Amino acid sequence: MQLTIVNGSPRSGKSNSGLLIELLMPLIKEKNEVTIIHVESFKSADNNVDEIVKADMLVLAFPLYVDSIPSHILYLMERISENHRNNNLIIYAIMNNGFYEGKQNHIAVQQMKLWCCDNGFVWGQGIGCGAGEMLPFLKKVPLGHGPNKNLGDALEVFATNINRQNSGEDLYINPNWPRFIWKHQANRMYWIPKAKKNGLKKKDIFKK
Protein backbone atom coordinates (compact mmCIF):
# COMPACT_ATOMS: atom_id res chain seq x y z
CA MET A 1 0.00 0.00 0.00
CA GLN A 2 1.19 3.49 -0.84
CA LEU A 3 1.14 5.59 2.32
CA THR A 4 1.76 9.32 2.05
CA ILE A 5 2.38 11.40 5.17
CA VAL A 6 1.88 15.14 4.91
CA ASN A 7 3.80 17.29 7.35
CA GLY A 8 1.44 20.26 7.49
CA SER A 9 3.51 22.47 9.76
CA PRO A 10 3.99 25.99 8.36
CA ARG A 11 7.48 25.98 9.90
CA SER A 12 10.20 25.37 7.34
CA GLY A 13 12.54 23.76 9.86
CA LYS A 14 11.93 21.55 12.87
CA SER A 15 8.34 21.33 14.06
CA ASN A 16 6.14 19.41 16.46
CA SER A 17 4.29 17.84 13.53
CA GLY A 18 7.61 16.70 12.10
CA LEU A 19 8.59 15.24 15.47
CA LEU A 20 5.32 13.29 15.70
CA ILE A 21 6.01 11.89 12.22
CA GLU A 22 9.51 10.85 13.32
CA LEU A 23 8.02 8.98 16.29
CA LEU A 24 5.42 7.30 14.09
CA MET A 25 7.75 6.19 11.29
CA PRO A 26 9.45 3.21 13.03
CA LEU A 27 6.00 1.77 13.81
CA ILE A 28 4.76 1.78 10.19
CA LYS A 29 7.85 1.78 7.99
CA GLU A 30 8.30 -1.96 7.50
CA LYS A 31 4.75 -2.65 6.30
CA ASN A 32 4.19 0.27 3.96
CA GLU A 33 5.76 2.16 1.10
CA VAL A 34 6.00 5.55 2.80
CA THR A 35 6.43 8.99 1.25
CA ILE A 36 6.71 12.12 3.42
CA ILE A 37 5.77 15.45 1.87
CA HIS A 38 6.06 18.81 3.61
CA VAL A 39 3.19 21.15 2.78
CA GLU A 40 3.90 24.43 4.53
CA SER A 41 2.06 26.86 2.24
CA PHE A 42 -0.56 27.27 -0.48
CA LYS A 43 2.19 27.07 -3.10
CA SER A 44 3.58 23.79 -1.79
CA ALA A 45 0.02 22.39 -1.70
CA ASP A 46 -0.30 23.16 -5.42
CA ASN A 47 3.15 21.74 -6.15
CA ASN A 48 2.53 18.44 -4.35
CA VAL A 49 -1.16 17.63 -4.82
CA ASP A 50 -0.55 15.44 -7.90
CA GLU A 51 1.80 13.23 -5.88
CA ILE A 52 -0.41 13.21 -2.80
CA VAL A 53 -3.53 11.99 -4.61
CA LYS A 54 -1.69 8.84 -5.76
CA ALA A 55 -1.76 7.49 -2.20
CA ASP A 56 -3.90 4.60 -0.95
CA MET A 57 -3.62 5.97 2.60
CA LEU A 58 -2.97 9.50 3.71
CA VAL A 59 -1.77 10.75 7.10
CA LEU A 60 -2.14 14.48 7.71
CA ALA A 61 -0.04 15.87 10.56
CA PHE A 62 -0.53 19.51 11.48
CA PRO A 63 -0.82 22.01 14.37
CA LEU A 64 -4.16 23.33 15.55
CA TYR A 65 -4.87 26.93 14.52
CA VAL A 66 -7.66 28.77 16.35
CA ASP A 67 -9.31 25.43 17.24
CA SER A 68 -9.35 24.51 13.56
CA ILE A 69 -7.33 23.28 10.59
CA PRO A 70 -4.64 25.68 9.28
CA SER A 71 -5.70 27.51 6.12
CA HIS A 72 -3.02 25.99 3.88
CA ILE A 73 -4.13 22.48 4.91
CA LEU A 74 -7.78 23.38 4.24
CA TYR A 75 -6.62 24.51 0.81
CA LEU A 76 -4.76 21.23 0.31
CA MET A 77 -7.92 19.33 1.26
CA GLU A 78 -9.84 21.29 -1.39
CA ARG A 79 -7.21 20.42 -4.00
CA ILE A 80 -7.35 16.74 -3.01
CA SER A 81 -11.15 16.83 -3.40
CA GLU A 82 -10.72 18.22 -6.92
CA ASN A 83 -8.00 15.80 -8.01
CA HIS A 84 -8.42 12.54 -6.10
CA ARG A 85 -8.49 9.29 -8.08
CA ASN A 86 -9.24 6.87 -5.28
CA ASN A 87 -12.67 6.83 -3.63
CA ASN A 88 -11.34 4.27 -1.15
CA LEU A 89 -8.64 6.64 0.07
CA ILE A 90 -8.13 6.13 3.82
CA ILE A 91 -7.49 9.29 5.83
CA TYR A 92 -5.68 9.45 9.16
CA ALA A 93 -4.77 12.61 11.05
CA ILE A 94 -2.51 13.51 13.93
CA MET A 95 -2.69 17.05 15.27
CA ASN A 96 -1.21 18.93 18.18
CA ASN A 97 -2.12 22.08 20.06
CA GLY A 98 -0.51 24.39 22.61
CA PHE A 99 -3.13 23.80 25.29
CA TYR A 100 -2.66 21.04 27.86
CA GLU A 101 -5.80 19.14 26.81
CA GLY A 102 -5.70 17.02 23.67
CA LYS A 103 -9.50 17.28 23.50
CA GLN A 104 -8.98 20.82 22.20
CA ASN A 105 -8.43 19.18 18.79
CA HIS A 106 -11.92 17.63 18.57
CA ILE A 107 -13.37 20.32 16.29
CA ALA A 108 -10.58 19.84 13.75
CA VAL A 109 -11.13 16.08 13.88
CA GLN A 110 -14.83 16.58 13.16
CA GLN A 111 -13.94 18.85 10.22
CA MET A 112 -11.72 16.13 8.80
CA LYS A 113 -14.47 13.54 9.18
CA LEU A 114 -17.00 15.76 7.40
CA TRP A 115 -14.52 16.25 4.56
CA CYS A 116 -14.14 12.47 4.26
CA CYS A 117 -17.91 12.04 4.25
CA ASP A 118 -18.37 14.68 1.52
CA ASN A 119 -15.77 13.03 -0.72
CA GLY A 120 -16.50 9.37 -0.07
CA PHE A 121 -13.14 8.84 1.64
CA VAL A 122 -12.69 6.35 4.49
CA TRP A 123 -11.97 7.92 7.86
CA GLY A 124 -9.25 5.93 9.57
CA GLN A 125 -8.52 7.60 12.87
CA GLY A 126 -7.46 10.85 14.48
CA ILE A 127 -5.11 11.65 17.35
CA GLY A 128 -5.32 14.98 19.17
CA CYS A 129 -2.17 15.69 21.21
CA GLY A 130 -2.23 18.28 23.97
CA ALA A 131 0.80 20.31 25.09
CA GLY A 132 2.41 20.15 21.67
CA GLU A 133 5.19 22.58 22.56
CA MET A 134 6.30 20.16 25.26
CA LEU A 135 7.20 17.48 22.70
CA PRO A 136 10.71 18.72 21.81
CA PHE A 137 11.67 18.65 25.50
CA LEU A 138 10.69 14.97 25.71
CA LYS A 139 12.64 13.66 22.71
CA LYS A 140 14.91 11.52 24.90
CA VAL A 141 12.02 10.01 26.88
CA PRO A 142 11.05 6.61 25.38
CA LEU A 143 7.53 6.32 24.00
CA GLY A 144 5.16 4.63 26.41
CA HIS A 145 7.14 5.77 29.45
CA GLY A 146 6.95 8.68 31.87
CA PRO A 147 5.48 11.86 30.35
CA ASN A 148 5.28 10.05 26.98
CA LYS A 149 3.17 7.11 28.16
CA ASN A 150 -0.13 8.30 26.68
CA LEU A 151 1.55 9.39 23.45
CA GLY A 152 3.31 6.05 23.06
CA ASP A 153 0.13 4.08 23.72
CA ALA A 154 -1.83 6.22 21.23
CA LEU A 155 0.80 5.94 18.48
CA GLU A 156 0.91 2.14 18.90
CA VAL A 157 -2.85 1.92 18.33
CA PHE A 158 -2.65 4.46 15.49
CA ALA A 159 0.17 2.59 13.74
CA THR A 160 -1.59 -0.77 14.11
CA ASN A 161 -4.67 0.63 12.38
CA ILE A 162 -2.55 2.12 9.60
CA ASN A 163 -0.66 -1.15 9.08
CA ARG A 164 -3.94 -3.08 8.91
CA GLN A 165 -5.78 -0.36 6.94
CA ASN A 166 -8.37 -0.26 9.72
CA SER A 167 -10.43 2.47 11.29
CA GLY A 168 -10.35 3.18 15.01
CA GLU A 169 -11.74 5.40 17.73
CA ASP A 170 -10.35 8.92 17.78
CA LEU A 171 -7.87 9.46 20.61
CA TYR A 172 -7.28 12.63 22.63
CA ILE A 173 -4.25 12.59 24.86
CA ASN A 174 -2.67 14.79 27.51
CA PRO A 175 0.95 14.46 28.64
CA ASN A 176 1.53 12.30 31.72
CA TRP A 177 2.60 15.35 33.65
CA PRO A 178 0.74 17.44 36.27
CA ARG A 179 -1.08 20.32 34.64
CA PHE A 180 0.11 22.93 37.16
CA ILE A 181 3.76 21.96 36.58
CA TRP A 182 3.22 22.03 32.81
CA LYS A 183 1.70 25.52 33.06
CA HIS A 184 4.60 26.82 35.15
CA GLN A 185 7.19 25.32 32.81
CA ALA A 186 5.39 26.49 29.67
CA ASN A 187 5.31 30.07 30.93
CA ARG A 188 8.92 30.06 32.08
CA MET A 189 10.52 28.12 29.22
CA TYR A 190 8.34 28.95 26.23
CA TRP A 191 5.69 31.69 26.35
CA ILE A 192 7.61 34.35 28.29
CA PRO A 193 10.88 33.91 26.29
CA LYS A 194 8.84 33.95 23.07
CA ALA A 195 7.11 37.17 24.14
CA LYS A 196 10.46 38.81 24.93
CA LYS A 197 11.79 37.72 21.55
CA ASN A 198 8.90 39.62 19.96
CA GLY A 199 9.47 42.77 21.99
CA LEU A 200 6.83 42.14 24.66
CA LYS A 201 7.07 42.09 28.44
CA LYS A 202 5.72 39.44 30.78
CA LYS A 203 2.79 41.68 31.81
CA ASP A 204 1.75 42.05 28.16
CA ILE A 205 0.90 38.34 27.99
CA PHE A 206 -1.76 38.73 30.66
CA LYS A 207 -3.46 41.81 29.20
CA LYS A 208 -7.13 41.37 28.28
NUVOGU-699422 format. One record per residue (C-alpha): residue in one letter; residue number from 1; x, y, z. Coordinates in steps of 0.05 Angstrom, whole numbers, plus 5000, padded with zeros to 4 digits. Each point is the difference from the previous one (the first is absolute). Layout:
<nodes>
res=A n=NUM u=X v=Y w=Z
...
</nodes>
This chain:
<nodes>
res=M n=1 u=5000 v=5000 w=5000
res=Q n=2 u=5024 v=5070 w=4983
res=L n=3 u=4999 v=5042 w=5063
res=T n=4 u=5012 v=5074 w=4995
res=I n=5 u=5013 v=5042 w=5062
res=V n=6 u=4990 v=5075 w=4995
res=N n=7 u=5038 v=5043 w=5049
res=G n=8 u=4953 v=5059 w=5003
res=S n=9 u=5041 v=5044 w=5045
res=P n=10 u=5010 v=5071 w=4972
res=R n=11 u=5070 v=5000 w=5031
res=S n=12 u=5054 v=4987 w=4949
res=G n=13 u=5047 v=4968 w=5050
res=K n=14 u=4988 v=4956 w=5060
res=S n=15 u=4928 v=4996 w=5024
res=N n=16 u=4956 v=4961 w=5048
res=S n=17 u=4963 v=4969 w=4942
res=G n=18 u=5066 v=4977 w=4971
res=L n=19 u=5020 v=4971 w=5067
res=L n=20 u=4934 v=4961 w=5005
res=I n=21 u=5014 v=4972 w=4930
res=E n=22 u=5070 v=4979 w=5022
res=L n=23 u=4970 v=4963 w=5060
res=L n=24 u=4948 v=4966 w=4956
res=M n=25 u=5047 v=4978 w=4944
res=P n=26 u=5034 v=4940 w=5035
res=L n=27 u=4931 v=4971 w=5015
res=I n=28 u=4975 v=5001 w=4928
res=K n=29 u=5062 v=5000 w=4956
res=E n=30 u=5009 v=4925 w=4990
res=K n=31 u=4929 v=4986 w=4976
res=N n=32 u=4989 v=5058 w=4953
res=E n=33 u=5031 v=5038 w=4943
res=V n=34 u=5005 v=5068 w=5034
res=T n=35 u=5009 v=5069 w=4969
res=I n=36 u=5005 v=5062 w=5043
res=I n=37 u=4981 v=5067 w=4969
res=H n=38 u=5006 v=5067 w=5035
res=V n=39 u=4943 v=5047 w=4984
res=E n=40 u=5014 v=5066 w=5035
res=S n=41 u=4963 v=5048 w=4954
res=F n=42 u=4948 v=5008 w=4945
res=K n=43 u=5055 v=4996 w=4948
res=S n=44 u=5028 v=4935 w=5026
res=A n=45 u=4928 v=4972 w=5002
res=D n=46 u=4994 v=5015 w=4926
res=N n=47 u=5069 v=4972 w=4985
res=N n=48 u=4988 v=4934 w=5036
res=V n=49 u=4926 v=4984 w=4991
res=D n=50 u=5012 v=4956 w=4938
res=E n=51 u=5047 v=4956 w=5040
res=I n=52 u=4956 v=4999 w=5062
res=V n=53 u=4937 v=4976 w=4964
res=K n=54 u=5037 v=4937 w=4977
res=A n=55 u=4999 v=4973 w=5071
res=D n=56 u=4957 v=4942 w=5025
res=M n=57 u=5006 v=5027 w=5071
res=L n=58 u=5013 v=5071 w=5022
res=V n=59 u=5024 v=5025 w=5068
res=L n=60 u=4992 v=5075 w=5012
res=A n=61 u=5042 v=5027 w=5057
res=F n=62 u=4990 v=5073 w=5019
res=P n=63 u=4995 v=5050 w=5057
res=L n=64 u=4933 v=5027 w=5024
res=Y n=65 u=4986 v=5072 w=4979
res=V n=66 u=4944 v=5036 w=5037
res=D n=67 u=4967 v=4934 w=5018
res=S n=68 u=4999 v=4981 w=4926
res=I n=69 u=5040 v=4976 w=4941
res=P n=70 u=5054 v=5048 w=4974
res=S n=71 u=4979 v=5036 w=4936
res=H n=72 u=5054 v=4970 w=4956
res=I n=73 u=4977 v=4930 w=5020
res=L n=74 u=4927 v=5018 w=4987
res=Y n=75 u=5024 v=5022 w=4931
res=L n=76 u=5037 v=4935 w=4990
res=M n=77 u=4937 v=4962 w=5019
res=E n=78 u=4961 v=5039 w=4947
res=R n=79 u=5053 v=4982 w=4948
res=I n=80 u=4997 v=4927 w=5020
res=S n=81 u=4924 v=5002 w=4992
res=E n=82 u=5009 v=5027 w=4930
res=N n=83 u=5054 v=4952 w=4978
res=H n=84 u=4992 v=4935 w=5038
res=R n=85 u=4998 v=4935 w=4960
res=N n=86 u=4985 v=4951 w=5056
res=N n=87 u=4932 v=5000 w=5033
res=N n=88 u=5026 v=4948 w=5050
res=L n=89 u=5054 v=5048 w=5024
res=I n=90 u=5010 v=4990 w=5075
res=I n=91 u=5013 v=5063 w=5041
res=Y n=92 u=5036 v=5003 w=5066
res=A n=93 u=5019 v=5063 w=5038
res=I n=94 u=5045 v=5018 w=5058
res=M n=95 u=4996 v=5071 w=5026
res=N n=96 u=5030 v=5038 w=5059
res=N n=97 u=4982 v=5063 w=5037
res=G n=98 u=5032 v=5046 w=5051
res=F n=99 u=4947 v=4988 w=5054
res=Y n=100 u=5010 v=4945 w=5051
res=E n=101 u=4937 v=4962 w=4979
res=G n=102 u=5002 v=4957 w=4937
res=K n=103 u=4924 v=5006 w=4997
res=Q n=104 u=5010 v=5070 w=4974
res=N n=105 u=5011 v=4968 w=4932
res=H n=106 u=4931 v=4969 w=4995
res=I n=107 u=4971 v=5053 w=4955
res=A n=108 u=5055 v=4991 w=4949
res=V n=109 u=4989 v=4925 w=5003
res=Q n=110 u=4926 v=5010 w=4985
res=Q n=111 u=5018 v=5045 w=4941
res=M n=112 u=5045 v=4946 w=4972
res=K n=113 u=4945 v=4948 w=5008
res=L n=114 u=4949 v=5044 w=4964
res=W n=115 u=5050 v=5010 w=4943
res=C n=116 u=5007 v=4924 w=4994
res=C n=117 u=4925 v=4992 w=5000
res=D n=118 u=4991 v=5053 w=4945
res=N n=119 u=5052 v=4967 w=4956
res=G n=120 u=4985 v=4926 w=5013
res=F n=121 u=5067 v=4990 w=5034
res=V n=122 u=5009 v=4950 w=5057
res=W n=123 u=5015 v=5031 w=5067
res=G n=124 u=5054 v=4961 w=5034
res=Q n=125 u=5015 v=5033 w=5066
res=G n=126 u=5021 v=5065 w=5033
res=I n=127 u=5047 v=5016 w=5057
res=G n=128 u=4996 v=5067 w=5036
res=C n=129 u=5063 v=5014 w=5041
res=G n=130 u=4998 v=5052 w=5055
res=A n=131 u=5061 v=5040 w=5023
res=G n=132 u=5032 v=4997 w=4931
res=E n=133 u=5056 v=5049 w=5018
res=M n=134 u=5022 v=4951 w=5054
res=L n=135 u=5018 v=4947 w=4949
res=P n=136 u=5070 v=5024 w=4982
res=F n=137 u=5019 v=4999 w=5074
res=L n=138 u=4981 v=4926 w=5004
res=K n=139 u=5039 v=4974 w=4940
res=K n=140 u=5045 v=4957 w=5044
res=V n=141 u=4942 v=4970 w=5040
res=P n=142 u=4981 v=4932 w=4970
res=L n=143 u=4930 v=4994 w=4972
res=G n=144 u=4952 v=4967 w=5048
res=H n=145 u=5040 v=5022 w=5061
res=G n=146 u=4996 v=5059 w=5048
res=P n=147 u=4971 v=5063 w=4970
res=N n=148 u=4996 v=4964 w=4933
res=K n=149 u=4957 v=4941 w=5023
res=N n=150 u=4934 v=5024 w=4971
res=L n=151 u=5034 v=5022 w=4935
res=G n=152 u=5035 v=4933 w=4992
res=D n=153 u=4937 v=4961 w=5013
res=A n=154 u=4960 v=5042 w=4951
res=L n=155 u=5053 v=4995 w=4945
res=E n=156 u=5002 v=4924 w=5008
res=V n=157 u=4925 v=4995 w=4989
res=F n=158 u=5004 v=5051 w=4943
res=A n=159 u=5056 v=4963 w=4965
res=T n=160 u=4965 v=4933 w=5007
res=N n=161 u=4939 v=5028 w=4966
res=I n=162 u=5042 v=5029 w=4944
res=N n=163 u=5038 v=4935 w=4990
res=R n=164 u=4934 v=4961 w=4996
res=Q n=165 u=4963 v=5055 w=4961
res=N n=166 u=4949 v=5002 w=5055
res=S n=167 u=4958 v=5054 w=5032
res=G n=168 u=5002 v=5015 w=5074
res=E n=169 u=4972 v=5044 w=5055
res=D n=170 u=5028 v=5070 w=5001
res=L n=171 u=5050 v=5011 w=5056
res=Y n=172 u=5011 v=5064 w=5041
res=I n=173 u=5061 v=4999 w=5044
res=N n=174 u=5032 v=5044 w=5053
res=P n=175 u=5072 v=4993 w=5023
res=N n=176 u=5012 v=4957 w=5061
res=W n=177 u=5021 v=5061 w=5039
res=P n=178 u=4963 v=5042 w=5052
res=R n=179 u=4963 v=5057 w=4968
res=F n=180 u=5024 v=5053 w=5050
res=I n=181 u=5073 v=4980 w=4989
res=W n=182 u=4989 v=5002 w=4924
res=K n=183 u=4970 v=5069 w=5005
res=H n=184 u=5058 v=5026 w=5042
res=Q n=185 u=5052 v=4970 w=4953
res=A n=186 u=4964 v=5024 w=4937
res=N n=187 u=4998 v=5071 w=5026
res=R n=188 u=5072 v=5000 w=5023
res=M n=189 u=5032 v=4961 w=4942
res=Y n=190 u=4957 v=5017 w=4941
res=W n=191 u=4947 v=5055 w=5002
res=I n=192 u=5038 v=5053 w=5039
res=P n=193 u=5066 v=4991 w=4960
res=K n=194 u=4959 v=5001 w=4935
res=A n=195 u=4965 v=5064 w=5022
res=K n=196 u=5067 v=5033 w=5016
res=K n=197 u=5027 v=4978 w=4932
res=N n=198 u=4942 v=5038 w=4968
res=G n=199 u=5011 v=5063 w=5041
res=L n=200 u=4948 v=4988 w=5053
res=K n=201 u=5004 v=4999 w=5076
res=K n=202 u=4973 v=4947 w=5047
res=K n=203 u=4942 v=5045 w=5020
res=D n=204 u=4979 v=5007 w=4927
res=I n=205 u=4983 v=4926 w=4997
res=F n=206 u=4947 v=5008 w=5053
res=K n=207 u=4966 v=5061 w=4971
res=K n=208 u=4926 v=4991 w=4982
</nodes>
